[in-house]
Amino acid sequence: MTRIVVLIKDIPDLTEVKIDPTTRRPQTDNVKRKLNDLDKRALEAAIRLKEATSAEVVTLSLGDERTKTSLLEALAMGADASYLVNDSTIKGFDGNGTSKVLASALARIGDYDLILAGELSLDGMGSQIGPRVSRLLDIPQVTYAKEIKLEGNRVRALRDLEESDEVVEADTPVLVTVVREINEPRIPTLMNIMKAKKKPITEWNLNDLSLGIDELKASVKVRVTDIKAPEVKRKKIAVKADKMEDVVSKLLEYLVSEGVLEA
């Protein structure tokens, strides 16, 4: 049976993230987490392939206990099982370190024909995980796919290159990253939500994957020291006049003097 592994990530709901006015740092501790949108579309693509070819679909994530909510959503959408690497020591890894953990987990899952992932995650927007994982596994990769077909041991994809499209083919196993245009994810039914609770979720830590934390930390190339929103200072200029025409005239003068508009 064809086996499809979907790499999914849970991220903070960016619409609920607020900025601390004093420190200018994002406040994410109590923000609801959700499936990364492009990963959800990769999962939808996998489920459609499953429905067309009777494939098995499993998901793989790095995360913690909160990630299980997103895993249940994936299972409710139609995934058959989920794998979670739950180890606090890998928190904050860059794309290189994260890819090494994912590649080791994929090697342990084994016997996959197709690996699907979103083009990028909306919290990091690095677009590195898919290509790095394929390199570590030494398998072909197809990026920016907006259509995917699985024909026996061969994958055909339509790539979105902005000004043109490109049709490519690759023998399995292959890793494919998808763009937003590929589909619109389904909303799980109540029945499938109930069934999801009975589907298996397998948890691993670094020891289970035979990975050493010191070696992984040495592989991290990018370290984020701080995250702050840009400082915005308002000039608090009030435009006052008796007539609307005069208000507009004064406003335009201010905008020209500040260089916002050309005279």
DAMOPE-V523131 format. One record per residue. N is the residue number from 1. PHI is phi in whole degrees, -180 to 180 (NA if undefined). PSI is psi as a letter, one per 20 degrees, with the letter a starting at -180 (999 if undefined). OMEGA is omega in whole degrees, -180 to 180 (999 if undefined). Layout:
<<N;PHI;PSI;OMEGA> <N;PHI;PSI;OMEGA>>
This chain:
<<1;NA;p;177> <2;-65;p;-179> <3;-122;p;-179> <4;-116;p;176> <5;-110;p;180> <6;-111;p;176> <7;-84;o;-179> <8;-126;q;-179> <9;-134;p;173> <10;-96;p;-176> <11;-128;r;175> <12;-63;q;174> <13;-68;o;-172> <14;-64;i;179> <15;-74;i;-179> <16;-104;i;-179> <17;-76;p;178> <18;-114;q;-179> <19;-105;p;176> <20;-66;p;-176> <21;-64;h;-179> <22;-86;g;-177> <23;-92;i;-176> <24;65;j;179> <25;-97;q;178> <26;-68;q;178> <27;-102;o;-174> <28;-120;i;-173> <29;-58;g;-176> <30;-107;j;-179> <31;-83;p;177> <32;-61;q;179> <33;-104;q;-176> <34;-149;r;176> <35;-67;p;174> <36;-55;p;-171> <37;-56;g;-177> <38;-71;h;175> <39;-68;h;178> <40;-64;h;177> <41;-71;h;174> <42;-64;g;178> <43;-65;g;178> <44;-60;g;178> <45;-63;h;179> <46;-65;g;-179> <47;-66;h;177> <48;-65;h;176> <49;-67;h;177> <50;-61;g;-179> <51;-67;h;-178> <52;-88;h;-172> <53;-128;j;-177> <54;63;k;179> <55;-80;r;172> <56;-100;p;-180> <57;-119;p;175> <58;-127;q;179> <59;-115;q;179> <60;-134;p;-179> <61;-139;q;164> <62;-106;p;-179> <63;175;b;-179> <64;-142;a;-178> <65;-61;h;-179> <66;-67;h;-179> <67;-65;h;-176> <68;-63;h;176> <69;-63;g;178> <70;-69;h;177> <71;-64;h;177> <72;-64;h;176> <73;-64;g;179> <74;-64;g;178> <75;-67;h;178> <76;-69;h;178> <77;-68;h;179> <78;143;i;176> <79;-65;q;-177> <80;-89;h;-179> <81;-162;r;180> <82;-134;q;175> <83;-122;p;-178> <84;-130;p;172> <85;-91;o;-174> <86;-111;n;-178> <87;-150;o;-175> <88;-65;i;-177> <89;-72;i;-179> <90;-97;j;180> <91;-63;p;178> <92;88;j;179> <93;-65;q;175> <94;-82;a;-178> <95;-61;h;-178> <96;-67;g;180> <97;-65;g;179> <98;-61;g;-179> <99;-64;h;179> <100;-64;g;178> <101;-66;g;-180> <102;-63;g;-180> <103;-63;h;178> <104;-67;h;178> <105;-65;g;178> <106;-65;h;178> <107;-64;h;178> <108;-73;h;176> <109;-60;g;175> <110;65;r;175> <111;52;l;176> <112;-98;q;177> <113;-105;h;-176> <114;-143;p;174> <115;-114;p;180> <116;-116;q;178> <117;-156;q;174> <118;-71;q;179> <119;-58;h;-180> <120;-159;r;173> <121;-101;q;-173> <122;-73;i;177> <123;-88;h;-179> <124;-110;h;177> <125;56;l;-178> <126;-90;h;-179> <127;56;k;-176> <128;-109;h;-170> <129;-60;g;-179> <130;-56;g;180> <131;-59;h;-180> <132;-67;g;180> <133;-63;g;-180> <134;-62;h;179> <135;-67;g;-180> <136;-66;h;179> <137;-85;i;-179> <138;58;l;176> <139;-126;q;179> <140;-64;q;176> <141;-132;q;174> <142;-129;p;-177> <143;-110;r;175> <144;58;l;-179> <145;-80;p;174> <146;-116;i;170> <147;-148;q;179> <148;-138;p;173> <149;-130;p;179> <150;-113;o;-177> <151;-122;n;-177> <152;66;c;179> <153;-98;k;-177> <154;-137;p;178> <155;-110;p;175> <156;-116;p;-177> <157;-134;q;174> <158;-104;o;-176> <159;-95;p;178> <160;-93;o;-180> <161;-107;k;178> <162;68;f;-177> <163;-92;i;179> <164;-157;r;176> <165;-112;q;-179> <166;-136;p;176> <167;-97;p;180> <168;-130;q;177> <169;-131;q;178> <170;-152;q;175> <171;-77;q;176> <172;-78;q;0> <173;-77;q;-178> <174;-147;q;176> <175;-108;p;-178> <176;-128;p;172> <177;-105;q;-173> <178;-116;q;177> <179;-106;r;-176> <180;-60;h;-174> <181;-71;i;-174> <182;-67;h;-178> <183;-173;a;172> <184;-120;o;-175> <185;-60;q;179> <186;-75;q;173> <187;-100;p;-177> <188;-61;q;175> <189;-78;r;179> <190;-60;h;179> <191;-61;g;-179> <192;-70;h;176> <193;-65;g;178> <194;-68;g;-180> <195;-67;h;-177> <196;-60;h;-178> <197;-67;i;-180> <198;-99;i;-179> <199;-85;q;-173> <200;-75;p;170> <201;-122;o;-179> <202;-99;p;-180> <203;-108;p;175> <204;-129;q;168> <205;-119;a;-176> <206;-64;h;179> <207;-63;h;179> <208;-63;h;-178> <209;-97;j;-180> <210;57;l;179> <211;-111;p;178> <212;-98;p;-177> <213;-65;h;-179> <214;-65;g;179> <215;-64;g;179> <216;-65;g;180> <217;-62;h;179> <218;-68;h;-179> <219;-83;i;-180> <220;-72;p;-177> <221;-102;h;-177> <222;-121;p;177> <223;-121;p;179> <224;-87;o;-178> <225;-89;h;-180> <226;-167;q;176> <227;-131;p;179> <228;-136;q;175> <229;-75;q;178> <230;-59;q;178> <231;-79;p;-179> <232;-118;o;179> <233;-109;p;179> <234;-86;q;180> <235;-86;i;175> <236;53;l;177> <237;-90;p;178> <238;-98;p;179> <239;-100;o;-177> <240;-126;q;176> <241;-168;r;-179> <242;-75;h;-177> <243;-114;q;180> <244;-61;h;180> <245;-61;h;-180> <246;-72;h;177> <247;-61;g;-180> <248;-63;g;-179> <249;-63;g;179> <250;-67;h;179> <251;-61;g;179> <252;-63;h;179> <253;-62;g;179> <254;-63;g;-179> <255;-63;h;178> <256;-68;g;-178> <257;-66;h;179> <258;-87;i;179> <259;83;j;178> <260;-71;h;176> <261;-121;q;176> <262;-86;q;-179> <263;-66;999;999>>
